[in-house]
């Protein structure tokens, strides 16, 4: 007290806040200096002139896509594209340096495997195509690094980004490396695989059957989930930190996130890549990269070369060329399995550089940060009894109000999202991203502020509770940090960031928290201290938004996209507001803020309900189409004695988003809910020709009666043999021939069990619902497909043991579209992308 009366003492106490602020500024300057040094170090290690030529890669890209859609089995995929690749490889080989040797192989494998993707199914492929190139030292090499792309595309799309651009980049990298006089220590194998869109078949054929596969010690997989932009590293490993360190050192333009890896591998996104095949069937570590920008036109007719910027090609080429050079000259590649120890935490800092460290180091750091938090909070608890009890009471009440605000905000926002879905206005934000923020973001922020404003007015009646609510947020994030670390998730680094930076800021602004009002100086220091975590969270949030919003347009009819997006925006709002709740208790009034947020929300809600924001766009510069699948199908159902029980024909329609066909009905009146499909209970997968087992995602579909179709190359399905096995089971052997794509569905009847078959590893893998799904594809030519199944039955049944159905899909050629299908597709509005083909469905009982 006497020191406060002393001029010198008073001066000393007044200088403390400035000193703390200066210290914080100094820390930031030091961090900035380190960042600049890291960036300069990366710049210094980069070569001056660019040796990767994006214009030449673009020329490759335009020539590959010029042949049109490249569906497996089509001449465009199996002949035209393969011949083009071989001509370019031959030209590159003729100009290569004497320091290298180039070998080329055309592989056409046949095989089968089971995978737990899309609920679990089995894949069978015959005579598909791989173009394999090995670049190695003149004297040869024992070990190799693999670079993988795929040149096939989904039907009816040019497939520029997925994945012709990656193959173009690989051709140019092969050209660049082959001309270099710098010797390689290891071989680089370039796999141009011709059947990835058939659910990873070509990569399986290569890694399990090719003679060069045994030499591979690491791989880089090049993929796409969007069109152009930056390529994101979204999967690494497993358990090979040295690969991430190689990317950190070699990539010129890093963009990586362990958060994306853990989200992707959780199965939330219904997609997979060749990374899985190399990891699971080859036991090889690798890195998975994908373009993620503008996913609205991924797998549509708009995926054309002109939409991929040359800068994106240059960026990808620089990164991948740097990685391959580094790995092909690294001593670690030869002993890659010796470096398999634990996971790695990695994330890029605003695209400037990548931070990466072993997960075990991250665990130690996380617990150290938690320990400091415990000491900070423990000091307050270990006060004199009365003060400690009061603090615990205040903390508990503040925690209760915080939970109440979160829960009430969750309920409010979800009610709004469900209401929007029920009135048929979902996806209003699909073409207008800001609508989602104005609708759900303002509702979440307003509700959070309202709950705490009411608590302040009617319960606390004081305005200096900032420190208490800061401690609540710190406690919540510390608990989250411990839990996520215990679960072994590398994404715990986000929680660590949200504990460490705020705690440091708090310690530097300790006295200001005690004051009754928020001073300008305090706000400035506080905002400065929170700058890095807030900026990073917004950067990460935008990256996730960029990936997820387009996915909502192809996520099926069963997942309400507004509920998903509202929950994500709510989570982002809670995270970003967690350390600013204390300002509600420091501010004099929140009335203007609440009125503004409520007004924005109300106006947006009215506009959304009135249908002002149409979800889709036909804008040629930035299209956001609605995706629709149309299959002109003829169905035949046979009985146990082989007689035809019933048959029909129609155009089977699936809208790939939650809105179904509601927006299309005004343009094509006959497409309405009167033609909704009914499930055939006794037929596998409801008796419809699913190309993949996505029936659980697309339960709403429509069936428009149409004329019967007769493909020029019909499917032939016959029972070759029936044997009673000595172990009390029945073995049925079948032969099937037909187009390049077929789906086989097996449904054992009640009392029967499918025990073995000739597919995969011999053990049948059931899909959701208990049926069995087999995806079949062949290349340009293939012999008839033979397979057998074994069933066990407790007793004989009059309705047979098993139902088998075969669906034949005509994705190219003269059988692809019927006149009626073509006429219907022509009537679709220009903001849609209708993809159509002819198919047949035949069901048999044995």
C-alpha positions in Angstrom: 0.0 0.0 0.0 2.8 2.4 0.8 4.5 1.6 -2.4 1.4 2.8 -4.3 1.9 6.2 -2.5 5.5 6.4 -3.5 6.1 8.1 -6.8 8.8 5.7 -7.8 6.8 2.7 -6.7 3.7 4.0 -8.5 5.7 4.5 -11.6 7.1 1.0 -11.4 3.7 -0.6 -11.1 2.3 1.5 -14.0 5.1 0.3 -16.3 4.4 -3.4 -15.7 1.6 -3.7 -18.3 3.8 -2.0 -20.9 6.7 -4.2 -20.0 4.5 -7.3 -20.5 3.2 -5.9 -23.8 6.8 -5.2 -24.9 7.8 -8.8 -24.0 4.9 -10.2 -26.0 5.9 -8.0 -29.0 9.5 -9.2 -28.6 8.4 -12.8 -28.6 6.4 -12.2 -31.8 9.3 -10.5 -33.5 11.6 -13.4 -32.6 9.0 -15.8 -34.0 8.7 -13.7 -37.2 12.5 -13.7 -37.5 12.6 -17.5 -37.2 9.8 -17.8 -39.8 11.7 -15.5 -42.3 14.9 -17.5 -41.7 13.1 -20.7 -42.5 11.6 -19.3 -45.6 14.9 -17.9 -46.7 16.5 -21.2 -46.1 14.0 -22.9 -48.3 14.5 -20.3 -51.0 18.3 -20.7 -50.8 18.1 -24.4 -51.3 15.9 -24.1 -54.4 17.5 -24.1 -57.8 17.3 -20.8 -59.6 16.0 -21.7 -63.1 12.9 -24.0 -63.2 13.7 -27.4 -64.6 10.0 -28.5 -64.6 8.1 -27.1 -67.6 4.4 -26.5 -66.9 3.7 -25.5 -70.5 5.0 -28.8 -71.8 3.0 -30.7 -69.1 -0.1 -28.8 -70.2 0.5 -30.0 -73.8 0.5 -33.6 -72.5 -2.7 -32.8 -70.6 -4.5 -31.4 -73.6 -3.5 -34.4 -75.8 -4.6 -37.0 -73.2 -8.0 -35.4 -72.6 -8.6 -34.8 -76.4 -9.5 -38.5 -76.8 -12.6 -38.0 -74.6 -13.8 -40.0 -71.6 -11.4 -42.8 -70.9 -13.6 -45.6 -69.3 -11.9 -48.8 -68.5 -12.4 -51.3 -71.4 -13.0 -48.5 -74.0 -10.7 -48.0 -77.0 -10.1 -44.5 -75.8 -8.6 -45.8 -72.5 -7.0 -49.1 -73.7 -5.6 -48.1 -77.1 -5.6 -44.3 -77.8 -4.3 -43.1 -74.4 -1.9 -46.0 -74.0 -0.4 -45.4 -77.5 -0.1 -41.7 -76.8 1.8 -42.4 -73.5 4.1 -44.9 -75.2 4.9 -42.4 -78.0 5.8 -39.7 -75.5 7.9 -42.1 -73.3 9.7 -43.3 -76.5 10.5 -39.7 -77.4 11.7 -38.9 -73.9 13.9 -42.1 -73.9 15.5 -41.0 -77.2 16.7 -37.7 -75.6 17.7 -39.1 -72.2 21.1 -38.7 -70.6 23.7 -41.5 -70.8 23.7 -41.5 -67.0 20.3 -43.2 -67.0 18.5 -46.3 -68.3 14.8 -46.3 -69.2 12.7 -49.5 -69.2 9.1 -49.7 -70.3 6.5 -52.4 -69.6 2.9 -52.9 -70.5 1.1 -54.9 -67.8 -2.3 -56.4 -68.2 -3.1 -58.1 -64.9 -6.0 -60.2 -63.8 -6.9 -60.6 -60.1 -9.3 -60.1 -57.2 -9.4 -58.6 -53.7 -11.8 -57.5 -51.0 -11.9 -54.1 -49.5 -13.9 -52.6 -46.5 -14.8 -49.5 -48.5 -18.5 -48.6 -49.0 -19.6 -51.1 -46.4 -17.4 -53.9 -47.8 -17.3 -55.5 -51.2 -15.1 -57.7 -53.5 -13.5 -56.6 -56.7 -12.5 -58.8 -59.7 -10.6 -57.4 -62.7 -9.3 -59.0 -66.0 -6.8 -57.8 -68.5 -6.8 -54.2 -67.4 -3.8 -52.0 -68.4 -0.8 -50.5 -66.7 2.0 -48.5 -68.4 5.1 -48.8 -66.2 8.3 -46.9 -66.7 11.5 -47.4 -64.7 14.2 -44.8 -64.7 17.4 -46.0 -63.1 21.2 -45.6 -63.1 23.0 -47.1 -66.0 24.4 -49.8 -63.7 20.9 -50.6 -62.3 19.4 -50.1 -58.9 18.2 -52.5 -56.2 15.6 -50.1 -54.6 13.0 -47.8 -56.1 10.5 -45.1 -55.3 7.1 -45.3 -57.0 5.2 -42.4 -58.5 1.6 -43.3 -59.3 -1.2 -41.6 -61.4 -4.2 -42.9 -63.3 -5.2 -42.1 -66.8 -8.7 -43.6 -66.8 -11.7 -41.4 -66.1 -15.3 -41.9 -64.9 -17.8 -42.3 -67.7 -19.0 -39.2 -69.5 -16.2 -36.9 -68.2 -12.9 -35.7 -69.6 -11.1 -36.3 -66.3 -8.6 -33.5 -66.7 -7.9 -33.1 -63.0 -8.8 -36.6 -62.1 -6.3 -37.7 -63.1 -4.9 -36.7 -66.5 -3.0 -33.7 -65.1 -1.1 -35.9 -62.7 -0.1 -38.2 -65.5 1.0 -35.1 -67.5 3.1 -33.9 -64.5 4.7 -37.4 -64.3 5.6 -37.4 -68.0 7.3 -34.0 -67.6 9.1 -35.2 -64.5 10.3 -38.3 -66.3 11.5 -36.0 -69.1 13.3 -33.7 -66.7 15.0 -36.4 -64.7 16.0 -38.4 -67.8 17.8 -35.4 -69.3 19.7 -34.6 -66.1 23.3 -35.6 -65.9 23.0 -35.9 -62.1 23.2 -39.6 -61.2 20.4 -41.3 -59.2 21.2 -43.7 -56.4 17.8 -45.5 -56.7 15.3 -46.2 -59.4 12.2 -44.1 -60.0 9.2 -46.2 -61.2 6.4 -44.2 -62.9 3.1 -46.1 -62.9 0.5 -44.8 -65.3 -2.3 -47.0 -64.1 -5.4 -47.5 -66.3 -8.1 -48.6 -63.8 -8.2 -46.5 -60.6 -11.8 -45.3 -61.1 -12.8 -49.0 -61.0 -12.1 -48.8 -57.3 -8.3 -49.2 -57.3 -8.0 -52.3 -59.5 -4.9 -51.4 -61.5 -2.8 -50.4 -58.5 -3.7 -53.8 -56.9 -2.7 -55.6 -60.1 0.7 -53.8 -60.1 1.7 -54.1 -56.5 0.7 -57.8 -56.2 1.9 -59.1 -59.6 4.5 -56.9 -61.3 8.1 -58.0 -61.1 9.3 -54.5 -60.2 7.0 -54.2 -57.2 9.4 -55.9 -54.9 12.0 -53.2 -55.3 9.7 -50.4 -54.2 10.5 -48.9 -50.8 8.2 -45.8 -50.8 5.6 -44.2 -53.1 4.0 -40.9 -54.0 0.3 -41.1 -55.1 -1.1 -38.2 -57.1 -4.9 -37.8 -56.9 -7.6 -35.2 -57.2 -10.7 -34.3 -55.2 -11.1 -31.0 -57.1 -9.9 -29.1 -60.1 -6.5 -27.4 -59.8 -5.4 -25.2 -57.0 -2.9 -26.4 -54.4 -2.2 -30.1 -54.0 -2.8 -31.1 -50.4 -0.8 -33.8 -48.6 -3.7 -35.6 -46.8 -2.2 -39.0 -46.0 1.2 -40.2 -45.1 2.9 -43.3 -43.6 2.0 -45.5 -42.0 4.5 -44.8 -39.2 7.3 -43.4 -41.4 8.1 -39.9 -40.1 11.2 -39.7 -42.4 8.8 -39.4 -45.4 7.1 -36.3 -44.0 10.6 -34.9 -43.2 11.5 -35.6 -46.9 8.4 -33.6 -48.0 9.3 -30.8 -45.6 12.8 -30.5 -47.0 12.1 -31.1 -50.7 8.7 -29.5 -51.4 9.0 -25.9 -52.7 5.3 -25.0 -52.0 4.2 -27.1 -49.0 0.6 -27.7 -48.2 -0.1 -30.5 -45.7 -2.3 -31.3 -42.8 -2.5 -34.2 -40.4 -6.0 -33.0 -39.7 -7.0 -33.8 -43.3 -5.3 -37.2 -42.9 -7.3 -38.1 -39.7 -10.6 -36.8 -41.2 -10.1 -38.8 -44.4 -9.0 -42.0 -42.7 -12.0 -41.8 -40.3 -14.3 -42.7 -43.2 -16.4 -39.5 -43.0 -15.6 -38.8 -46.7 -16.9 -41.7 -48.9 -13.8 -41.9 -51.0 -10.5 -43.8 -51.3 -7.3 -43.8 -53.3 -4.5 -46.1 -54.4 -2.7 -45.1 -51.2 -4.8 -47.8 -49.5 -3.7 -50.5 -51.9 0.0 -49.8 -51.6 -0.3 -49.5 -47.9 -2.5 -52.6 -47.2 -1.4 -55.0 -50.0 2.2 -53.8 -50.6 3.1 -52.9 -47.0 4.8 -49.8 -48.4 4.9 -46.3 -46.8 4.0 -43.3 -48.9 2.5 -39.9 -49.4 -1.0 -39.1 -50.8 -1.5 -35.7 -52.6 -4.6 -34.4 -54.2 -5.9 -31.2 -55.8 -8.8 -30.0 -53.6 -9.9 -26.6 -55.2 -13.3 -26.3 -56.9 -14.6 -29.8 -56.1 -18.0 -28.6 -57.6 -16.9 -29.8 -61.0 -15.0 -32.9 -60.0 -16.2 -36.0 -61.9 -18.3 -33.8 -64.3 -18.2 -32.7 -67.9 -16.6 -29.4 -66.7 -13.4 -31.1 -65.6 -11.5 -29.8 -68.6 -7.9 -28.7 -69.1 -8.7 -25.0 -69.5 -9.9 -24.9 -65.8 -6.5 -26.0 -64.5 -4.2 -23.1 -64.1 -0.6 -23.4 -65.4 0.6 -22.2 -62.1 -1.1 -25.1 -60.4 0.7 -27.5 -62.8 4.0 -25.8 -62.1 3.4 -25.9 -58.4 2.6 -29.6 -58.4 5.5 -30.4 -60.7 8.0 -28.5 -58.5 6.8 -30.3 -55.4 6.8 -33.8 -56.8 10.0 -33.4 -58.8 11.7 -32.2 -55.6 10.3 -35.1 -53.6 11.4 -37.8 -56.2 14.8 -36.3 -56.6 15.3 -36.3 -52.8 14.0 -39.9 -52.3 15.9 -41.3 -55.3 19.2 -40.0 -53.8 18.4 -40.7 -50.1 20.2 -43.4 -48.1 17.0 -43.8 -46.1 15.0 -45.2 -49.0 17.1 -48.5 -49.1 16.3 -49.0 -45.4 12.9 -47.5 -45.2 11.5 -50.2 -42.9 14.2 -49.4 -40.4 12.7 -45.9 -40.0 9.2 -47.1 -39.3 8.6 -45.8 -35.8 5.5 -44.0 -34.7 3.3 -41.4 -36.4 4.2 -37.8 -37.1 2.4 -34.5 -36.5 2.6 -32.2 -39.5 0.9 -29.1 -40.7 1.8 -26.2 -43.0 2.0 -22.7 -41.6 -0.1 -20.6 -44.1 1.6 -22.3 -47.0 5.1 -20.9 -46.1 6.6 -24.0 -44.5 5.7 -27.2 -42.8 6.1 -28.0 -39.2 6.6 -31.7 -38.5 7.7 -33.6 -35.4 7.2 -37.2 -34.1 3.9 -37.8 -32.4 5.6 -39.0 -29.3 7.3 -35.6 -29.0 3.9 -34.0 -29.5 2.5 -36.1 -26.7 5.3 -34.9 -24.3 4.6 -31.3 -25.4 0.9 -31.7 -24.9 1.3 -33.0 -21.3 3.8 -30.3 -20.5 1.4 -27.7 -21.6 -1.3 -29.4 -19.6 1.0 -29.5 -16.5 1.6 -25.7 -16.8 -2.2 -25.2 -17.0 -2.7 -27.4 -13.9 -0.1 -25.3 -12.0 -1.8 -22.1 -13.1 -5.3 -23.3 -12.0 -3.9 -25.1 -9.0 -2.4 -21.9 -7.6 -5.9 -20.4 -7.5 -7.3 -23.5 -5.8 -4.5 -23.6 -3.2 -5.5 -20.2 -1.7 -7.0 -19.6 1.7 -10.0 -21.8 2.2 -12.7 -19.1 1.7 -11.1 -17.7 -1.4 -10.5 -21.1 -2.8 -14.2 -22.1 -2.2 -15.4 -18.9 -3.8 -13.2 -19.4 -6.8 -14.3 -23.1 -7.3 -17.9 -21.9 -7.0 -17.5 -19.1 -9.5 -15.6 -21.5 -11.9 -18.3 -24.2 -11.6 -21.1 -21.7 -12.3 -19.3 -20.1 -15.2 -18.6 -23.6 -16.6 -22.4 -24.4 -16.3 -23.3 -21.2 -18.1 -20.8 -22.0 -20.8 -22.2 -25.5 -21.3 -25.7 -24.1 -21.3 -24.7 -21.6 -24.0 -23.2 -24.3 -26.1 -26.2 -26.6 -25.7 -28.8 -24.0 -26.4 -26.8 -22.7 -29.4 -26.6 -26.3 -30.7 -30.4 -26.8 -30.3 -31.2 -23.5 -32.0 -28.9 -23.9 -35.0 -30.0 -27.5 -35.6 -33.7 -26.6 -35.4 -33.1 -24.0 -38.1 -31.1 -26.5 -40.2 -33.9 -29.2 -39.8 -36.6 -26.6 -40.6 -34.7 -25.5 -43.8 -34.4 -29.2 -44.8 -38.1 -30.0 -44.2 -39.4 -27.1 -46.3 -37.2 -28.2 -49.2 -34.7 -25.3 -49.2 -31.6 -27.3 -48.3 -28.3 -26.5 -50.1 -29.3 -22.8 -50.5 -25.6 -22.0 -49.7 -24.2 -24.5 -52.3 -23.9 -21.7 -54.9 -23.7 -18.9 -52.3 -21.3 -19.8 -49.6 -21.9 -16.6 -47.6 -25.5 -17.6 -47.1 -24.3 -20.4 -44.7 -22.4 -17.8 -42.6 -25.3 -15.3 -42.6 -27.8 -18.0 -41.7 -26.0 -20.4 -39.3 -23.0 -18.4 -38.2 -25.1 -15.4 -37.1 -27.6 -17.6 -35.3 -24.8 -19.4 -33.4 -23.0 -16.2 -32.4 -26.3 -14.4 -31.4 -27.4 -17.3 -29.2 -24.0 -17.6 -27.5 -23.9 -13.8 -26.7 -27.6 -13.8 -25.6 -27.1 -16.6 -23.0 -24.1 -14.9 -21.5 -25.7 -11.5 -21.6 -28.7 -12.8 -19.7 -26.4 -14.5 -17.2 -24.5 -11.3 -16.7 -27.7 -9.2 -16.2 -29.8 -11.5 -14.0 -27.3 -13.7 -12.2 -23.9 -12.0 -11.9 -24.9 -8.3 -12.0 -21.2 -7.4 -12.2 -18.8 -6.7 -15.0 -15.4 -8.0 -14.0 -15.8 -11.7 -14.6 -13.5 -11.9 -17.5 -10.8 -13.9 -15.7 -13.3 -16.5 -14.6 -14.6 -17.2 -18.1 -11.1 -17.2 -19.5 -10.3 -19.9 -16.9 -13.3 -21.9 -18.0 -12.2 -21.9 -21.7 -8.6 -22.8 -20.6 -10.0 -25.7 -18.6 -12.2 -27.0 -21.4 -9.3 -26.9 -23.9 -7.0 -28.5 -21.5 -9.4 -31.4 -20.9 -9.9 -31.7 -24.7 -6.1 -31.7 -25.2 -5.7 -34.6 -22.7 -8.5 -36.6 -24.2 -7.5 -36.3 -27.8 -3.8 -37.0 -26.9 -5.0 -40.1 -25.1 -6.9 -41.2 -28.2 -3.6 -41.0 -30.1 -4.8 -38.4 -32.5 -2.1 -36.1 -33.9 -4.7 -33.3 -34.4 -4.3 -32.7 -30.7 -1.7 -30.0 -31.7 -4.7 -27.7 -32.3 -5.8 -28.0 -28.7 -2.2 -27.5 -27.6 -2.1 -24.2 -29.5 -5.4 -23.2 -27.9 -4.0 -23.7 -24.5 -0.4 -22.4 -24.8 -1.0 -19.1 -26.6 -4.0 -18.0 -24.5 -2.2 -19.0 -21.3 0.9 -17.0 -22.3 -1.3 -14.0 -23.1 -3.1 -14.3 -19.8 0.2 -14.3 -17.9 1.3 -11.2 -19.7 -2.0 -9.4 -19.1 -2.7 -10.6 -15.6 -3.6 -7.3 -13.9 -5.8 -6.1 -16.8 -8.1 -9.1 -16.3 -8.8 -7.9 -12.8 -10.1 -4.5 -14.0 -13.8 -3.7 -14.4 -13.5 -2.6 -18.0 -11.6 -3.6 -21.1 -9.0 -0.9 -21.8 -7.6 -0.2 -25.3 -4.2 -1.3 -24.1 -5.5 -4.6 -22.7 -7.6 -5.3 -25.9 -4.5 -4.7 -28.1 -2.2 -7.0 -26.1 -4.9 -9.6 -25.8 -5.7 -9.6 -29.5 -1.9 -9.7 -30.3 -1.5 -12.8 -28.1 -4.5 -14.6 -29.7 -3.5 -13.6 -33.3 -1.6 -16.8 -34.3 -4.1 -19.4 -33.0 -7.0 -17.5 -34.4 -5.4 -16.9 -37.8 -4.4 -20.6 -38.0 -7.9 -21.8 -37.0 -9.5 -19.6 -39.7 -6.9 -20.8 -42.2 -7.6 -24.5 -41.3 -11.4 -23.9 -41.2 -11.4 -22.4 -44.7 -9.4 -25.4 -46.0 -11.9 -27.8 -44.6 -14.8 -25.7 -45.9 -13.2 -25.7 -49.4 -13.1 -29.5 -49.3 -16.5 -30.2 -47.6 -18.9 -27.8 -49.3 -18.6 -29.4 -52.8 -18.8 -32.9 -51.2 -22.3 -32.1 -49.9 -23.4 -31.9 -53.5 -22.6 -35.6 -54.0 -23.1 -37.1 -50.5 -26.4 -38.8 -51.3 -30.1 -38.4 -50.3 -29.9 -39.6 -46.7 -27.5 -37.1 -45.1 -29.1 -33.7 -44.5 -26.3 -31.3 -45.7 -27.7 -28.3 -43.9 -27.5 -30.2 -40.6 -23.9 -31.2 -41.3 -22.9 -27.7 -42.4 -24.7 -26.1 -39.5 -23.0 -28.4 -37.0 -19.6 -27.5 -38.6 -20.3 -23.8 -38.5 -21.5 -24.1 -34.9 -18.3 -25.9 -34.0 -16.2 -23.2 -35.7 -18.1 -20.5 -33.9 -17.7 -22.1 -30.5 -14.0 -22.6 -31.1 -13.4 -19.0 -32.3 -15.5 -17.5 -29.5 -14.1 -19.6 -26.7 -11.6 -17.0 -25.5 -13.8 -14.0 -26.3 -16.7 -14.9 -24.0 -15.0 -13.0 -21.3 -15.4 -9.8 -23.3 -19.2 -10.1 -22.9 -18.7 -9.6 -19.2 -16.2 -6.8 -19.7 -18.3 -4.9 -22.3 -20.8 -2.3 -21.1 -23.5 -3.5 -23.5 -24.1 -6.2 -26.2 -27.4 -4.8 -27.4 -26.2 -3.4 -30.7 -24.3 -6.6 -31.5 -27.3 -8.8 -30.8 -29.7 -6.6 -32.8 -27.3 -6.6 -35.8 -26.7 -10.4 -35.7 -30.5 -11.1 -35.3 -31.4 -8.8 -38.1 -28.9 -10.4 -40.5 -30.1 -13.9 -39.5 -33.8 -12.9 -39.9 -33.4 -11.4 -43.3 -31.3 -14.3 -44.5 -33.8 -16.8 -43.2 -36.7 -15.1 -45.0 -34.7 -15.0 -48.2 -33.8 -18.7 -47.9 -37.3 -19.7 -47.2 -38.6 -17.8 -50.2 -36.2 -19.7 -52.5 -34.1 -16.6 -53.5 -30.8 -18.5 -53.3 -30.9 -21.2 -56.0 -28.4 -24.0 -55.1 -27.0 -24.6 -58.6 -25.3 -22.6 -61.3 -24.7 -23.0 -65.0 -22.2 -20.1 -65.1 -19.6 -21.1 -67.7 -16.8 -19.6 -65.7 -17.8 -21.1 -62.3 -20.4 -23.9 -62.8 -21.9 -25.6 -59.8 -24.1 -28.3 -61.3 -26.5 -30.7 -59.8 -25.4 -34.3 -60.4 -27.9 -36.9 -61.7 -27.4 -40.5 -62.8 -29.8 -42.0 -65.3 -29.7 -45.7 -66.2 -32.0 -47.1 -68.9 -32.5 -50.6 -67.6 -34.3 -53.8 -68.6 -34.9 -56.1 -65.6 -35.7 -59.8 -65.7 -36.5 -61.9 -62.6 -36.3 -65.7 -63.0 -37.7 -68.4 -60.7 -36.1 -71.5 -59.2 -36.9 -73.6 -62.3 -35.5 -71.0 -64.7 -38.8 -69.6 -65.9 -39.3 -65.8 -66.3 -41.4 -64.6 -63.3 -41.6 -60.9 -64.3 -39.8 -58.3 -66.3 -39.9 -54.5 -66.8 -38.0 -51.6 -68.3 -37.5 -48.1 -67.3 -35.1 -45.2 -66.7 -33.8 -45.4 -63.2 -32.9 -42.0 -61.8 -30.6 -41.1 -58.9 -30.0 -37.5 -57.7 -26.7 -37.5 -55.9 -27.7 -34.8 -53.3 -30.3 -34.4 -50.6 -32.7 -32.4 -52.8 -33.3 -35.5 -55.0 -35.1 -34.3 -58.2 -37.4 -31.6 -56.6 -35.6 -28.9 -58.6 -35.9 -30.8 -61.8 -39.7 -31.6 -61.7 -40.8 -28.1 -62.9 -38.7 -28.6 -66.0 -39.6 -32.3 -66.6 -43.0 -32.8 -65.0 -43.1 -36.6 -65.4 -40.1 -36.9 -63.0 -42.0 -36.6 -59.7 -42.6 -38.5 -56.5 -45.3 -40.7 -58.1 -42.6 -42.7 -59.7 -40.5 -43.3 -56.6 -39.1 -46.8 -56.5 -40.2 -49.6 -54.3 -37.7 -52.1 -52.9 -37.9 -55.7 -54.2 -37.6 -57.4 -50.8 -36.5 -60.8 -52.2 -33.9 -59.4 -54.5 -30.4 -58.4 -53.4 -29.9 -54.6 -53.1 -33.7 -54.1 -53.7 -33.5 -55.4 -57.3 -31.7 -52.4 -59.0 -28.5 -52.3 -61.0 -26.1 -50.5 -58.6 -22.7 -50.1 -60.2 -21.2 -49.7 -56.7 -22.7 -50.6 -53.2 -23.9 -47.0 -52.4 -27.5 -48.0 -51.9 -27.3 -46.9 -48.2 -26.4 -43.3 -49.4 -29.1 -43.1 -52.2 -32.3 -44.6 -50.7 -34.5 -42.1 -52.7 -34.6 -42.9 -56.4 -37.1 -42.8 -59.2 -38.1 -45.2 -62.0 -39.7 -43.8 -65.2 -41.3 -46.6 -67.4 -39.5 -46.8 -70.7 -39.2 -49.1 -73.7 -37.3 -52.4 -73.5 -33.6 -52.3 -74.5 -31.6 -55.0 -76.3 -27.8 -54.4 -76.2 -25.9 -55.7 -79.2 -23.6 -57.5 -76.7 -25.9 -58.9 -74.0 -24.7 -60.6 -70.8 -24.5 -64.4 -70.7 -24.9 -66.0 -67.3 -25.0 -69.8 -66.8 -24.5 -72.4 -64.2 -21.7 -74.7 -65.2 -21.7 -77.2 -62.4 -23.3 -78.1 -59.1 -21.4 -80.3 -56.7 -22.2 -81.7 -53.2 -19.0 -81.4 -51.2 -17.9 -83.9 -48.6 -18.1 -81.2 -45.8 -21.8 -80.9 -46.3 -21.9 -77.9 -48.5 -23.0 -77.2 -52.1 -20.6 -75.8 -54.7 -22.0 -73.9 -57.6 -19.8 -72.9 -60.5 -20.8 -70.1 -62.9 -19.6 -68.5 -66.1 -20.4 -64.9 -67.1 -19.6 -62.9 -70.2 -20.7 -59.4 -71.0 -19.5 -55.7 -71.2 -16.5 -54.3 -69.5 -18.4 -53.4 -66.3 -20.7 -55.7 -64.4 -22.0 -56.0 -60.8 -22.7 -59.3 -59.2 -25.1 -59.5 -56.2 -25.4 -62.6 -54.0 -28.2 -63.1 -51.4 -28.2 -66.3 -49.4 -31.7 -67.3 -48.5 -32.8 -67.7 -44.9 -31.2 -70.8 -43.4 -28.3 -70.7 -46.0 -24.8 -69.4 -45.5 -22.2 -68.4 -48.0 -19.1 -70.1 -46.6 -16.4 -69.9 -49.3 -15.9 -68.6 -52.9 -13.2 -68.3 -55.5 -12.9 -64.5 -55.2 -10.6 -62.4 -53.1 -8.8 -64.4 -50.4 -11.5 -67.0 -50.4 -13.5 -65.6 -47.5 -16.7 -63.9 -48.6 -17.1 -60.3 -47.4 -20.7 -59.2 -46.8 -21.9 -55.7 -47.5 -24.3 -53.7 -45.4 -27.6 -55.6 -45.0 -26.0 -59.0 -45.4 -25.9 -59.2 -49.2 -22.6 -59.8 -51.1 -21.4 -57.4 -53.8 -18.8 -58.1 -56.4 -17.6 -55.4 -58.8 -16.3 -56.8 -62.1 -14.3 -55.1 -64.9 -12.2 -56.1 -67.8 -10.0 -54.4 -70.4 -10.3 -54.4 -74.1 -10.5 -58.2 -74.4 -11.2 -60.8 -71.7 -12.2 -64.5 -71.6 -15.4 -65.4 -69.9 -15.4 -64.9 -66.1 -15.6 -68.1 -64.1 -16.2 -68.3 -60.4 -17.6 -70.6 -57.8 -19.4 -70.2 -54.4 -20.0 -72.7 -51.6 -23.2 -72.6 -49.5 -24.3 -74.5 -46.5 -28.0 -75.0 -45.6 -29.5 -76.6 -42.6 -32.3 -78.2 -44.7 -33.8 -78.0 -48.1 -36.1 -75.1 -48.9 -38.7 -74.9 -51.7 -37.6 -71.4 -52.7 -33.9 -72.4 -53.2 -30.7 -71.6 -51.4 -29.5 -68.4 -53.0 -30.4 -65.6 -55.3 -27.8 -64.2 -57.7 -28.2 -61.1 -59.8 -26.0 -59.8 -62.5 -26.1 -56.1 -63.8 -24.3 -55.3 -67.0 -23.3 -51.6 -67.5 -22.7 -50.2 -71.0 -20.5 -47.1 -70.4 -19.3 -46.6 -74.0 -19.9 -47.5 -77.6 -23.1 -48.0 -79.5 -24.9 -49.6 -76.6 -24.2 -46.7 -74.1 -27.4 -44.6 -74.7 -30.8 -45.5 -76.0 -32.9 -42.9 -78.1 -35.3 -42.5 -75.1 -32.5 -42.0 -72.6 -30.8 -39.5 -74.9 -34.0 -37.6 -75.4 -34.7 -37.4 -71.7 -31.2 -36.2 -70.9 -31.5 -33.4 -73.5 -34.5 -32.0 -71.5 -32.5 -31.5 -68.3 -31.8 -27.9 -67.5 -28.3 -26.5 -68.1 -27.5 -26.3 -64.4 -27.5 -30.1 -64.1 -24.9 -32.7 -65.1 -26.9 -35.8 -66.2 -24.7 -38.8 -66.7 -26.5 -41.7 -68.4 -25.9 -45.2 -69.7 -27.8 -48.4 -70.6 -27.8 -51.5 -68.3 -29.5 -54.8 -67.8 -30.4 -56.6 -64.6 -31.0 -60.4 -64.4 -31.9 -62.2 -61.2 -31.6 -66.0 -60.8 -32.5 -68.4 -58.0 -30.6 -71.7 -57.3 
